Amino acid sequence: MKISTRGIVAGALGLGLLAGGSTFALWSSTTDADAGKINTGNLHVAVAGAPVWTDVSADVAGAPVAIPDATKFKTVPGDTLNRTQNIDVTLAGDNINATLNVTSSALSALDAEGAAKAGTGGLSATYIVLDKNGQAVPLVGGAPSAKTTLGTPVTLKVPKNAGTTPDTYTVKIELAFDKTATDLTYANAQAVLGNVNFSLEQSTRG
């Protein structure tokens, strides 16, 4: 009788040890997903082609008349010449806006020997920036840009462009020779146009 009891107790302890040492696995499953790629945009400005010179003087028949080589053209009082330069502006980005800053050196003059001459040789110079449709590009403030004295910077608003095809802008510089010049004051002088600089900067949205 005593032996039988010990056997039952020992068996119960054995079952307890077995239960305590066991683990129960709950089902689980995992997988990976491609997070994708995000492409950044771009902005770029570049000169497009060589400048084109034309004679737009009011008293010249058939104006504007092409000037093949501006260095060989001899201006006289009353003349008006245009220097047209195209630039390509690229904006790539769904939410990108930019401003185009145009700066230039002031017009100066040299005498026949190449020495600096007082004033600008009787010439005045203005410029304006036009879009591909020939319309004045608006300033950041919203007003259309107008002819601005060469050497005075302007900041223009460039519309948002979600593509990568560049938009073409035209910078037109107009040189006017004072028609009231007398006594050969500016005879044999050279007008010197400084560099025109274009810089493109990302601006805030809107």
C-alpha angles and dihedrals in degrees: 000000000000092000092054092053093053091053093054092048092049091050092052091051090050091055090049092054091049093051093047093053097051128096129206116214117216112207120256137168134194136188139176127237127199107249091207131223133280117210121210122223130227144218126207141165126197139167110255113211132321123313119265121221123204136176108233097169112152094232097049115104114238094012130207090063120180117245108208095194117018092192089066096046114105112209124208131193111292096030122132121195131185127211110197121194125178122211129189118224119192123192117178115181136087093236102028126127126173146185125226114215118201120193132165144178116261120260114264137178139226129198124235091278093051096254120138112270127205114258124000102299092264092300129121123195132204132169140198134189118228131189125232090276092055094253123135111261110240121247120239089262090060101250117120113261116251135195107301128195111261108256093037112106123227130194115213130194113238113205120239114271120189093188134076098232108110121240115226121229127186125218109201118193116193121202117195122190112215106252091202093064110126141181093032089285092159100029115145092004124141124223113216121206113202125218119294112218127202122194126180120205132180111245134195119281122274 
